[in-house]
Amino acid sequence: MTSHLTATSTRHGSTVRVSSPARISFTLISLDAESRRRNGIASIGVERPGATVTAAVASGPTTITGVEGEHHAALTAAADTLRTLWDGPPVHLDIDAALPAHSGFGSKTTTLIAAGYAYGLLCDRTPDIRWLSATLGRGRTSGASTGLAEHGGFLVDCGHPNPPDFADEPRKYLRPSHFATAVEPPTPLVKLDFPDWPILILLANGRHIGGAEELEWFTTTMPIPPAESWRTSHLVFMGLAPAVAERDYDTFCSVVDELTFTGYFKRAQIELQGREMVDLLDEGRAQPSIDAIAMSSHGPTCFAFTRDPEAAAHWAEGLRERGLIRDHWFTTVRNSGLAADWLP
C-alpha cells in the first residue's frame, strides 16, 4: 500500500494540479444504539471518475470555476478559511473534472480535500490530509474520502467512540457528516492494495439524496438493531477484508452480494431509492456475467465485479438503451492517494 501522497516536493511552476480517486462505499458498519463505536465504513478509491483541481494564484478576488450550487459555496468557504489560516493569496480554483454530487462518489469531501491540498502547495505548505478534512468540516461520519485521499486502495475505518449519553440519544450522533458532531476523521485500521479486478460503474437513474432529506432519513431509520451492526462488522472484518488481502475473488464477491441483498442498512438505502433500483440490482445478480453488484452509499451509482467484461458491458449497454442507466464504464482501484503536479 502506498501510504504517502504522490506530490511534487519542489515547486516548479505557478499552477498546480491535484487529482484524487473517487470514493466507492460498500457500507457503513455500526449504526445501533448499544455498540461502543458508531459508523465506520468499508470503501475503495477508484481511478474513474476522479476529482481533478487546478489551482493558481489569482490576480484579483478568489474565483472558482467548474462547479455550481452547494459545491461552489463549499469551495468558496474552504478557500476563505484556508486563506485566513495561512495568510495566503487569492486563488483561482478550476474543477477540471467534477464528481457528480450526491451520487455515491464522496464528491464534496474528495473535492474539498483536493482543492485545499492544491491551495496549500501554492502557499508553500504540504497540508496534513486529516487536519485538512477536519478543518473543512468533513470526516464526521466516516473517514473514507479522507483516508482514500491519503492512501487509496481498500480501506476500513471503525468510526468514532460513542460518548456516555449515546445510548440515551443515539439519533443525536447517528447523522450524515454535514450534520454530525464535530470530531476528527477516523483513522483507517485496514489499509490494503486492491487487486486489479475490473469494476463496472453503472451511473444509474435515481434520486440524488442529501441535505435535509438525508438528515430526515437518518433520523427515522437510525438506530438499527444491534445484531445487524454486529453482523455487518463480521462480514466486513471476517469477509471483505481478508478476501482482499488474500486475493480471494469468489469470497469477496459472495460477501459483496450478501451486504447488498441482506444487509439491514444497505437494504434500507436501496429501498429509499425505490423500485427501479431494487429491480436493477436484482437483474444484475441474475446476470451470468455479473459476479457481484452493489450500490455506493445512498446511490444512485452502482458498481459490479465480473470475470467477463465484454458480456458485462453488453448487459450494461442494454440497460442504457432501456433508459435504466445514464452511462457505464470500467475502472480499477487506485492504490495511492492524491497526486500533485506543477504546471508551467
C-alpha positions in Angstrom: 0.0 0.0 0.0 1.3 3.4 -0.9 0.9 5.3 2.3 2.3 8.6 1.1 0.9 11.2 -1.3 2.3 11.4 -4.8 3.2 15.0 -4.8 6.0 17.1 -6.3 8.1 18.2 -3.4 9.7 21.2 -5.1 7.8 24.0 -6.7 8.3 24.1 -10.5 5.6 26.4 -11.7 2.9 28.9 -10.8 0.0 26.4 -11.2 -0.6 23.1 -9.5 -3.0 20.3 -10.5 -4.2 17.8 -7.9 -6.1 14.6 -8.7 -7.8 12.3 -6.3 -9.6 8.9 -6.5 -13.3 8.9 -6.1 -14.8 7.0 -3.1 -17.0 3.9 -3.6 -18.7 2.7 -0.4 -19.7 -0.8 0.4 -21.5 0.0 3.6 -21.5 1.9 6.9 -20.9 -0.6 9.7 -22.1 0.2 13.2 -25.3 2.1 13.5 -27.1 0.7 16.6 -27.6 2.2 20.0 -25.6 -0.3 22.0 -22.2 -0.6 20.4 -19.0 1.1 21.7 -18.4 2.9 18.4 -20.6 4.4 15.7 -20.4 4.5 11.9 -17.2 3.0 10.4 -17.1 2.2 6.7 -15.6 -0.1 4.1 -14.6 1.6 0.9 -12.4 1.7 -2.2 -10.9 4.6 -4.2 -11.4 4.3 -8.0 -9.5 5.8 -10.9 -12.5 6.8 -12.8 -14.3 9.0 -12.0 -11.8 11.1 -10.1 -11.6 14.7 -8.9 -9.1 17.0 -10.6 -8.5 20.5 -9.3 -6.1 23.1 -10.9 -5.1 26.0 -8.6 -3.3 29.2 -9.5 -2.7 32.5 -7.6 -5.4 34.9 -8.7 -4.7 38.5 -9.7 -8.0 39.6 -8.2 -10.5 38.0 -5.8 -10.7 34.3 -5.3 -12.7 32.6 -8.1 -13.9 29.1 -8.6 -15.0 27.5 -11.9 -16.2 24.1 -12.9 -18.9 23.6 -10.2 -22.1 25.3 -9.2 -24.5 25.3 -6.3 -23.6 23.8 -3.0 -20.2 22.6 -4.1 -19.3 26.1 -5.3 -20.4 27.6 -2.0 -18.4 24.9 0.0 -15.3 25.5 -2.1 -15.6 29.3 -1.6 -15.9 28.9 2.1 -13.0 26.5 2.2 -10.7 28.8 0.3 -11.7 31.7 2.6 -11.0 29.6 5.7 -7.6 28.4 4.5 -6.6 31.8 3.2 -7.2 33.2 6.7 -5.3 30.4 8.4 -2.4 30.5 6.1 -2.4 34.3 5.3 -2.3 33.2 1.7 -3.0 34.9 -1.6 -6.4 34.9 -3.5 -6.7 31.8 -5.7 -8.3 30.6 -8.8 -9.6 27.1 -8.4 -10.8 25.3 -11.6 -12.5 21.9 -11.0 -11.3 20.3 -14.2 -13.1 17.0 -13.5 -16.1 17.4 -11.2 -17.6 14.4 -9.4 -21.4 14.0 -9.7 -22.9 15.4 -6.5 -24.9 13.1 -4.2 -24.3 10.2 -6.4 -22.2 7.9 -4.2 -18.7 9.1 -5.0 -18.0 11.2 -1.9 -17.9 14.2 -4.1 -17.9 17.1 -1.6 -15.2 15.7 0.7 -13.0 14.5 -2.1 -13.2 17.8 -4.0 -12.7 20.0 -0.9 -9.6 18.0 0.2 -8.1 18.1 -3.4 -8.7 21.9 -3.6 -7.4 22.5 -0.1 -4.3 20.5 -0.8 -3.7 22.4 -4.1 -4.0 25.7 -2.3 -1.6 24.6 0.4 1.0 23.8 -2.2 0.6 27.3 -3.7 1.2 28.6 -0.1 4.4 26.5 0.1 2.7 24.1 2.5 2.1 20.4 2.4 -1.2 20.1 4.4 -1.9 17.1 6.5 -4.9 15.4 4.9 -6.6 14.6 8.2 -6.1 18.1 9.5 -7.4 19.5 6.2 -10.5 17.3 6.3 -11.3 18.2 9.9 -10.7 21.9 9.3 -13.1 21.9 6.4 -15.8 20.1 8.5 -15.5 16.7 6.8 -15.0 13.2 8.1 -17.5 13.4 10.9 -19.3 10.2 9.9 -16.7 8.2 8.1 -13.1 8.5 7.2 -13.5 7.0 3.7 -12.9 10.0 1.4 -10.2 11.4 3.8 -8.3 8.1 4.0 -8.6 7.4 0.3 -7.2 10.9 -0.4 -4.1 9.8 1.6 -3.8 6.1 0.8 -6.1 5.0 -2.0 -6.8 1.3 -2.2 -9.2 -0.6 0.1 -9.9 0.9 3.5 -11.9 0.1 6.6 -12.3 2.5 9.5 -14.1 1.9 12.8 -15.8 5.3 13.1 -15.9 7.2 16.4 -16.2 6.1 20.0 -19.6 6.8 21.5 -19.9 9.4 24.3 -21.6 8.5 27.7 -25.0 9.8 26.6 -25.1 8.0 23.3 -27.5 5.2 24.3 -30.0 7.8 25.6 -29.8 10.0 22.4 -28.4 7.9 19.5 -30.1 10.0 16.9 -28.2 13.0 18.1 -25.0 11.2 16.9 -26.1 8.9 14.0 -26.3 11.6 11.4 -24.8 12.5 8.0 -21.4 14.1 8.0 -22.7 17.6 7.4 -25.0 17.5 10.4 -22.8 15.3 12.7 -20.9 16.3 15.8 -17.6 17.9 15.1 -15.0 15.2 15.5 -11.7 14.2 13.9 -11.9 11.9 10.8 -11.4 8.3 12.0 -8.2 6.6 11.2 -8.3 3.7 8.7 -7.5 0.4 10.5 -7.4 -1.7 7.4 -5.3 -0.3 4.5 -4.8 -2.8 1.6 -3.8 -2.6 -2.0 -6.8 -3.8 -4.0 -6.4 -6.3 -6.9 -6.7 -5.1 -10.5 -10.2 -6.7 -10.7 -12.3 -4.8 -13.3 -15.1 -2.8 -11.7 -18.1 -1.9 -13.8 -19.6 1.5 -12.8 -23.3 2.0 -13.5 -24.4 5.6 -13.4 -28.0 4.7 -12.7 -31.1 6.8 -12.9 -32.3 7.6 -9.4 -32.5 10.1 -6.6 -29.6 12.3 -5.5 -30.1 12.3 -1.8 -28.5 14.8 0.5 -29.2 17.8 2.8 -32.4 17.9 4.8 -33.8 14.8 3.1 -30.8 12.7 4.1 -30.9 14.0 7.7 -34.6 13.1 7.9 -33.9 9.6 6.6 -31.2 9.1 9.2 -33.5 10.4 11.9 -36.3 8.0 11.1 -34.1 4.9 10.2 -31.5 5.0 13.0 -30.6 3.3 15.2 -30.6 -0.2 13.6 -30.9 -3.4 15.6 -27.6 -4.2 17.4 -27.4 -7.7 15.8 -27.4 -6.2 12.4 -24.5 -3.9 13.2 -22.6 -6.9 14.6 -23.4 -9.0 11.6 -22.2 -6.2 9.2 -19.0 -5.9 11.3 -18.4 -9.6 10.9 -19.0 -9.5 7.1 -16.5 -6.6 6.7 -13.7 -7.7 9.0 -14.0 -11.5 8.5 -15.3 -11.4 4.9 -14.4 -8.4 2.7 -11.0 -7.5 4.3 -9.4 -11.0 4.3 -10.8 -11.7 0.8 -9.0 -8.5 -0.4 -5.8 -9.4 1.4 -5.8 -13.0 0.1 -7.0 -12.0 -3.4 -9.9 -14.4 -2.9 -12.2 -13.2 -5.7 -15.0 -15.7 -5.1 -15.3 -15.0 -1.4 -15.1 -11.2 -2.0 -18.0 -11.3 -4.5 -20.0 -13.5 -2.2 -19.7 -11.0 0.7 -20.4 -8.0 -1.6 -23.7 -9.7 -2.6 -24.5 -10.6 1.0 -24.1 -7.0 2.0 -26.2 -5.8 -0.9 -29.1 -8.2 -0.7 -29.3 -9.0 3.1 -27.6 -6.1 4.9 -30.1 -4.2 7.0 -28.7 -0.7 6.5 -27.8 -1.3 2.8 -31.3 -2.6 2.1 -32.8 0.5 3.7 -30.6 2.7 1.5 -31.6 0.8 -1.6 -35.3 0.9 -0.8 -35.0 4.7 -0.3 -34.0 4.8 -4.0 -37.2 3.0 -5.0 -38.4 0.1 -7.0 -36.3 0.8 -10.1 -33.1 0.5 -8.0 -34.3 -2.7 -6.4 -35.1 -4.2 -9.8 -31.7 -3.1 -11.3 -29.7 -4.8 -8.6 -31.9 -7.9 -8.8 -31.3 -8.0 -12.5 -27.6 -7.7 -12.0 -27.5 -10.5 -9.5 -29.3 -12.8 -12.1 -26.8 -12.0 -14.9 -24.3 -14.8 -15.5 -21.6 -12.2 -16.3 -22.0 -10.3 -13.1 -20.3 -11.9 -10.1 -21.3 -9.3 -7.5 -23.2 -6.0 -7.6 -23.7 -3.2 -5.1 -24.9 0.4 -4.6 -22.4 3.0 -3.3 -23.7 4.9 -0.3 -27.2 6.3 -0.9 -26.7 5.8 -4.7 -27.8 6.1 -7.3 -24.3 4.9 -8.6 -23.9 1.1 -8.6 -20.8 -1.0 -9.2 -20.3 -4.6 -10.2 -17.5 -7.1 -10.5 -17.0 -9.5 -13.4 -14.7 -12.1 -14.9 -16.3 -11.4 -18.3 -16.0 -7.7 -19.0 -17.3 -8.0 -22.6 -20.5 -9.7 -21.6 -21.0 -7.4 -18.6 -20.5 -4.3 -20.8 -23.1 -5.7 -23.3 -25.6 -6.1 -20.4 -24.8 -2.6 -19.2 -25.3 -1.1 -22.7 -28.7 -2.8 -22.8 -29.6 -1.1 -19.5 -28.6 2.2 -21.1 -30.7 1.6 -24.2 -33.7 0.8 -22.0 -33.2 4.0 -20.1 -32.4 2.4 -16.8 -28.9 3.9 -16.5 -27.3 7.0 -18.0 -23.8 5.7 -18.6 -21.4 2.9 -17.7 -17.7 2.3 -17.8 -14.9 0.1 -16.4 -12.4 1.3 -13.9 -9.9 -0.1 -11.4 -8.9 0.8 -7.8 -6.2 3.4 -7.4 -3.8 2.1 -4.8 -2.4 5.6 -4.0 -3.9 8.8 -2.8 -3.7 12.4 -4.1 -1.3 13.2 -6.9 0.0 16.7 -7.5 1.9 18.1 -10.4 3.2 21.6 -11.1 2.3 23.1 -14.4 4.2 25.9 -16.3 
